[in-house]
Amino acid sequence: TKAFKQTSEKLSVDPENIHCISFSIPGAVDVDRNIWQYCERVPAIKDVKFNKIRGNGLIPESIYIQHNIHAHAYSVIPVEEIQEGDYVFLHVGQGMALSANIGGIIYGHRGFAGEIGHIPYPYQQREISCLCGKKNCLEAILNHTSILEHIRHSFGLEIRSLDELLDQEIQQKVAVEYILDPLVYASTIVSNIFDPHRIIIEGSVLEPFYPYLKGRFEEKLRQSAWLKGPDKICWYHSNDMDGAYGAILHSGEKIINEFIDQIDLDH
């Protein structure tokens, strides 16, 4: 409520003229009931009911929430292609998440279908603990901290950020020897289960390694996936994504219909 008030004042917008708010959030999200069920990076989050903040005289009555991975996908994919509903969006950042749109977004009955990051990777040599409590989850291997640890362990470089890794030879080795196989493993699972027309890959931790990943990744995925996998493989940068924009796009039809329902035609 405080953030909403400050933002509306900063933009000189009367809160009464704002019809709705849409949130892009991580974790397990019940879109239909507006409940943020769980977020492993914020353990205190448990069944947060967004509907409870309605009707306090300041926040708009209409509130929509969306899983941030679905929202990110909506922010970069043209509406007509979303409506066709035949893509898989794979995000690799501090975690790994999946947005599968096969004739519509797949949520699962608890709101977190697409948690591909918590599939264990069976070929990991050095045991890595995941925030979820399990060992060697894909997102425990392919995240900023683990990649930095691999660089320190393998090359003796004490760097605090992947942006500091400027040696192209080391970049190539990390891409090929550490990142490539887990990424192909996850994408093979995705390809064989959903058979999408297109896989979209995005992630801040992958971006420094894109030049060394793209060709090798596609070649290995074509070899491992059933019938050579998806027709198209697309790579995006995190700066191209806008979760808040994507969340409002996803909610657009609901927002318009609800606004129409509230119109008093007699006046």
Secondary structure, 3 states (H helix, E strand, C coil): CHHHHHHHHHCCCCHHHCCEEEEEECCEEECCCCEEEECCCCCCCEEEEHHHHCCCCCCCCEEEEEEHHHHHHHHHCCHHHHHHCEEEEEEECCCEEEEEEECCECCCCCCCCCCHHHCECCCCCCCCECCCCCECEHHHHCCHHHHHHHHHHHHCCCCCCHHHCCCHHHHHHHHHHHHHHHHHHHHHHHHHHHCCCEEEEECCCCHHHHHHHHHHHHHHHHHHCHHHCCCEEEEECHHHCCHHHHHHHHHHHHHHHHHHHHCCCCC
